[in-house]
């Protein structure tokens, strides 16, 4: 509950950034999956821990809940040579966060179109986060 409230508090800042910045580019699910599996991109799952536990996460994804972005943003690399791919449940949060990060100077950040909802519907592999 507390995490959900913290995430909700982050949304106004994200919305302001989105209004002032062109939308961040998206990447399709297949491309994101292949790039992350090959180590060519960093996949970051920004859903909350209860969401991670409910469905699992994509193999190798960094779990960085939206409610913790302010405290942990330094974990998101600014390397223009390695794409950062953000994924949430449906792409609503990840598209907004990608736009906000772009406004802050991140040059190679995208959101995953379809999100984990589509990932699991396609029966792509997932792993359960440690407890």
Phi, psi and omega in degrees: 000314180298319179297320179296321178295317179297319178297319179297325178292331180284337185298321179301319178295320178295317180297319178298315179298320182294322181293333184263354188229142173300150181301141177292153178289155177251165176228141181286160186301315181299314180296317179298314181300313182294316181295318179293317181296327180275357181076016181270353179209155175259119177267124180242120178269112185263010176291167181278159183307323179294329176289320177302314183293328183288322186240349189084177180232162176296141180305131177081357182290141172281127178269110182225085184303142179306324180294346181249007185303314182303315183285332189242013184301333179297344178283349179269112184290149178258018182292111182294344181275344182238113181298145172252122182247118182263135179227139173229206182288311185236348181107358179295307180290318184293324179293321179292317179294321178300318178295318178297316180295322176301317179296336179269006175103001175289127187257346184228056180241136180222164173247151183272117181292127180100332176062191181292337176300309179290324178306310182287327177297329178275000180061034172292155183295147174223161174227148180278134179292152176296149180276000000 
